[in-house]
Amino acid sequence: MSDRTPRWDPDQYLRFGDERARPFADLVARIDIAAPAVVVDLGCGPGTLTVGLCERWPTASVIGVDSSPDMVAAARPLANERVQFFEADLRTWRPGDAADVVVANATLQWVEGHDRLLGDLLDMLRPDGVLAFQVPGNFDAPSHRCIEETVLSDPWRDVVDASVLERPRSHAAAHYLEVLADLGCLVDAWETTYLHVLHGARPVLEWVRGTALRPVLAALDPSRHEEFCDALAARLAVVYPQRNGRTVLPFRRIFVVARRPAR
């Protein structure tokens, strides 16, 4: 068994770029600030969505932050006079100037105890600034159960440490609303289940390879990756059947837009 740290693969993540971008666009559309000066994207990934924030706010300076060196390396060629990218831990990184908008797209669930971090994220903002984030709400979905069942089945239970099944977590929309309202924010919180229509061979496998499957593959010798993926794909095909060339992947997401109180 390998002890390698799971790494992000920007190319694999972007295989479903349109589907992964949809929640980001829906989140940003609900941010009611006309002309922010500084916008921060926490967990910016490969930077493609971060750059789009310049189109949303043409006069803003945009900062992308990610803890993955691979993601930041992919993002940096997109940098320009208005967009900068930094490799940093969002738990400790702070902008040089207070931001008007802080966005975190499918990021906070990777940070243990992130609901206790929300006050610190608000402190990045100017008074009357906006913290907006979305997190997956699908950690009990069939895709995750299939990963767990495969890891715990023969022969994988003797090869992969079950600790790789420890999942990132998110909270209910109501929980985030209560935490942020108690901090004095005006909060808009909601959830949406997207029905992503995927095409190609084994599309749900390819989807989870970019996210949830990373820790499992990191724990395996690379020579056994495809063997494991074949076993997992057989389970996924049962719960996500392909019909007429398409596979439907329901994906629940939780959204929060919180305005910091003006002083």
C-alpha positions as CSV (number, residue, x, y, z in Angstrom):
1,M,0.0,0.0,0.0
2,S,1.3,3.5,-0.9
3,D,1.4,6.3,1.7
4,R,1.3,9.0,-1.0
5,T,-0.7,12.1,-0.3
6,P,-3.7,12.4,-2.7
7,R,-3.0,15.0,-5.4
8,W,-5.3,16.9,-7.6
9,D,-5.2,16.3,-11.3
10,P,-6.5,19.5,-13.1
11,D,-7.1,17.7,-16.4
12,Q,-9.2,15.0,-14.8
13,Y,-11.1,17.6,-12.8
14,L,-11.9,19.6,-15.9
15,R,-13.2,16.6,-17.8
16,F,-16.6,17.7,-16.6
17,G,-15.9,21.4,-16.5
18,D,-19.3,22.6,-17.7
19,E,-21.1,20.5,-15.0
20,R,-18.7,21.6,-12.3
21,A,-19.1,25.3,-13.4
22,R,-22.9,25.3,-13.1
23,P,-23.1,25.6,-9.3
24,F,-20.4,28.3,-9.4
25,A,-22.3,30.4,-11.9
26,D,-25.6,30.0,-9.9
27,L,-23.8,31.0,-6.7
28,V,-22.1,34.1,-8.2
29,A,-25.4,35.2,-9.8
30,R,-26.9,35.7,-6.3
31,I,-24.1,38.0,-5.1
32,D,-25.6,41.5,-5.1
33,I,-22.6,43.8,-5.3
34,A,-22.3,45.9,-8.4
35,A,-18.6,46.9,-8.5
36,P,-16.4,45.2,-5.9
37,A,-12.7,46.3,-5.8
38,V,-11.3,43.1,-4.5
39,V,-12.7,39.6,-5.1
40,V,-11.1,36.5,-3.6
41,D,-11.7,32.9,-4.8
42,L,-10.7,30.4,-2.1
43,G,-10.0,26.9,-3.5
44,C,-9.6,28.3,-7.0
45,G,-8.5,25.0,-8.6
46,P,-7.2,25.4,-12.1
47,G,-8.3,29.0,-12.3
48,T,-10.8,28.8,-15.2
49,L,-13.7,29.9,-13.1
50,T,-11.6,32.5,-11.2
51,V,-10.8,34.3,-14.5
52,G,-14.6,34.4,-15.2
53,L,-15.0,36.6,-12.1
54,C,-13.3,39.3,-14.1
55,E,-16.2,39.2,-16.6
56,R,-18.7,39.3,-13.8
57,W,-17.0,42.3,-12.2
58,P,-15.0,44.2,-14.9
59,T,-13.3,46.6,-12.5
60,A,-12.3,44.1,-9.8
61,S,-8.9,42.8,-8.9
62,V,-9.3,39.0,-8.5
63,I,-7.2,36.7,-6.3
64,G,-7.3,32.9,-6.5
65,V,-6.0,30.8,-3.6
66,D,-5.5,27.0,-3.5
67,S,-3.5,24.7,-1.4
68,S,-2.8,22.3,-4.2
69,P,0.5,23.0,-6.0
70,D,-0.8,21.1,-9.1
71,M,-3.9,23.3,-9.3
72,V,-2.0,26.5,-8.8
73,A,0.5,25.5,-11.5
74,A,-2.3,24.9,-13.9
75,A,-3.9,28.3,-12.9
76,R,-0.9,30.6,-13.1
77,P,-0.7,30.8,-16.9
78,L,-4.1,32.4,-16.7
79,A,-2.8,35.2,-14.5
80,N,-2.8,38.8,-15.8
81,E,-2.8,42.3,-14.5
82,R,-6.2,41.8,-12.9
83,V,-5.9,38.1,-11.7
84,Q,-3.3,36.7,-9.3
85,F,-2.9,33.1,-8.0
86,F,-1.4,32.0,-4.8
87,E,-0.6,28.6,-3.3
88,A,-1.8,28.8,0.4
89,D,-3.9,27.3,3.1
90,L,-7.2,29.2,3.3
91,R,-7.2,28.7,7.1
92,T,-4.3,31.0,7.5
93,W,-4.0,33.0,4.3
94,R,-5.3,36.6,4.3
95,P,-5.5,39.2,1.5
96,G,-3.4,42.3,1.7
97,D,-6.4,44.5,1.4
98,A,-9.9,43.7,2.7
99,A,-12.1,42.0,0.1
100,D,-15.5,43.0,-1.0
101,V,-16.4,39.5,-2.1
102,V,-15.0,36.1,-0.9
103,V,-16.1,33.1,-2.9
104,A,-15.4,29.4,-2.0
105,N,-16.7,26.9,-4.6
106,A,-16.8,23.2,-3.6
107,T,-13.9,23.9,-1.2
108,L,-14.9,24.3,2.4
109,Q,-16.0,20.6,2.7
110,W,-12.3,19.6,2.6
111,V,-11.5,21.7,5.7
112,E,-12.3,19.9,8.9
113,G,-14.5,22.0,11.2
114,H,-15.0,24.6,8.5
115,D,-18.2,25.9,10.0
116,R,-16.1,27.2,12.9
117,L,-13.9,29.0,10.4
118,L,-16.7,31.1,8.9
119,G,-16.1,34.0,11.3
120,D,-12.4,34.1,10.2
121,L,-13.5,34.2,6.5
122,L,-15.9,37.1,7.3
123,D,-12.9,38.9,8.7
124,M,-11.4,39.0,5.2
125,L,-14.3,41.3,4.2
126,R,-14.9,45.0,4.3
127,P,-18.0,45.9,6.2
128,D,-21.1,45.1,4.0
129,G,-19.0,42.6,2.0
130,V,-20.2,39.2,0.9
131,L,-19.1,35.7,1.7
132,A,-20.5,33.2,-0.8
133,F,-19.9,29.5,-0.9
134,Q,-21.3,26.2,-2.1
135,V,-20.5,22.7,-0.9
136,P,-21.5,19.3,-2.1
137,G,-24.3,17.7,-0.1
138,N,-24.0,14.3,-1.7
139,F,-21.6,12.4,0.6
140,D,-24.2,9.7,1.2
141,A,-24.9,9.3,-2.6
142,P,-24.7,5.9,-4.3
143,S,-21.4,6.9,-5.9
144,H,-19.7,7.2,-2.5
145,R,-21.4,4.0,-1.2
146,C,-20.0,2.2,-4.2
147,I,-16.5,3.4,-3.4
148,E,-16.9,2.2,0.2
149,E,-18.3,-1.2,-0.8
150,T,-15.4,-1.7,-3.3
151,V,-12.7,-0.8,-0.8
152,L,-14.2,-3.2,1.8
153,S,-14.6,-6.1,-0.7
154,D,-12.1,-8.8,-1.7
155,P,-9.3,-8.4,-2.5
156,W,-9.2,-4.6,-1.8
157,R,-9.9,-4.9,2.0
158,D,-6.4,-6.4,2.4
159,V,-4.7,-3.8,0.2
160,V,-6.3,-0.5,1.0
161,D,-6.5,0.9,4.6
162,A,-10.2,1.7,5.3
163,S,-9.1,5.1,6.7
164,V,-9.1,6.3,3.1
165,L,-12.9,6.2,3.3
166,E,-13.0,9.1,5.8
167,R,-15.0,11.7,3.8
168,P,-15.0,15.4,3.7
169,R,-18.3,16.7,5.2
170,S,-20.7,19.5,4.7
171,H,-23.6,20.7,6.8
172,A,-27.3,21.4,6.1
173,A,-28.1,24.8,4.7
174,A,-30.0,25.6,7.9
175,H,-26.9,25.1,10.0
176,Y,-24.8,27.5,7.9
177,L,-27.6,30.0,8.1
178,E,-27.8,29.8,11.9
179,V,-24.0,30.1,12.3
180,L,-23.7,33.1,10.0
181,A,-26.9,34.8,11.3
182,D,-25.5,34.5,14.8
183,L,-22.4,36.4,13.5
184,G,-24.7,39.2,12.5
185,C,-24.9,38.4,8.8
186,L,-27.9,38.7,6.5
187,V,-28.0,35.2,5.0
188,D,-29.5,33.6,1.9
189,A,-29.1,29.8,2.0
190,W,-30.6,27.1,-0.3
191,E,-30.0,23.8,-1.9
192,T,-30.3,22.4,-5.4
193,T,-30.1,18.9,-6.8
194,Y,-28.6,19.0,-10.3
195,L,-29.3,16.1,-12.7
196,H,-26.1,16.0,-14.7
197,V,-26.4,14.2,-18.0
198,L,-23.1,12.5,-18.7
199,H,-21.9,10.8,-21.8
200,G,-19.2,8.3,-22.8
201,A,-17.9,5.1,-21.2
202,R,-18.0,4.8,-17.4
203,P,-18.8,8.6,-16.9
204,V,-19.6,8.4,-13.2
205,L,-16.2,6.6,-12.6
206,E,-14.5,9.4,-14.5
207,W,-16.4,12.0,-12.4
208,V,-15.3,10.5,-9.1
209,R,-11.7,10.0,-10.3
210,G,-11.5,13.8,-10.2
211,T,-12.6,14.1,-6.6
212,A,-13.9,11.4,-4.2
213,L,-11.7,8.6,-5.6
214,R,-8.4,10.5,-5.2
215,P,-7.6,9.2,-1.7
216,V,-8.2,5.6,-2.7
217,L,-6.1,5.7,-5.8
218,A,-3.3,7.5,-3.8
219,A,-3.3,4.5,-1.4
220,L,-2.9,2.0,-4.2
221,D,0.1,1.1,-6.3
222,P,-0.5,2.7,-9.7
223,S,-0.2,-0.7,-11.3
224,R,-3.5,-1.7,-9.6
225,H,-5.5,1.5,-10.4
226,E,-7.3,0.2,-13.4
227,E,-8.1,-3.1,-11.7
228,F,-9.7,-1.2,-8.9
229,C,-11.5,1.1,-11.2
230,D,-12.9,-1.8,-13.2
231,A,-14.4,-3.3,-10.0
232,L,-15.8,0.1,-9.0
233,A,-17.2,0.8,-12.5
234,A,-19.2,-2.5,-12.4
235,R,-20.9,-1.3,-9.2
236,L,-21.5,2.2,-10.5
237,A,-23.1,0.9,-13.7
238,V,-25.8,-0.8,-11.6
239,V,-26.8,2.3,-9.7
240,Y,-26.2,4.7,-12.6
241,P,-27.4,2.8,-15.6
242,Q,-26.8,4.2,-19.1
243,R,-29.8,4.7,-21.3
244,N,-29.7,5.7,-24.9
245,G,-26.1,6.8,-24.5
246,R,-26.6,9.0,-21.4
247,T,-26.1,8.5,-17.7
248,V,-27.8,10.8,-15.2
249,L,-25.9,11.7,-12.1
250,P,-28.0,13.5,-9.4
251,F,-25.8,15.8,-7.4
252,R,-27.1,17.8,-4.4
253,R,-25.4,21.1,-3.6
254,I,-25.8,23.5,-0.7
255,F,-25.4,27.3,-1.3
256,V,-24.9,30.2,1.1
257,V,-24.6,33.9,0.5
258,A,-23.9,36.0,3.6
259,R,-23.5,39.7,3.8
260,R,-21.2,41.0,6.6
261,P,-22.9,43.7,8.7
262,A,-21.9,47.3,8.0
263,R,-20.3,49.1,10.8
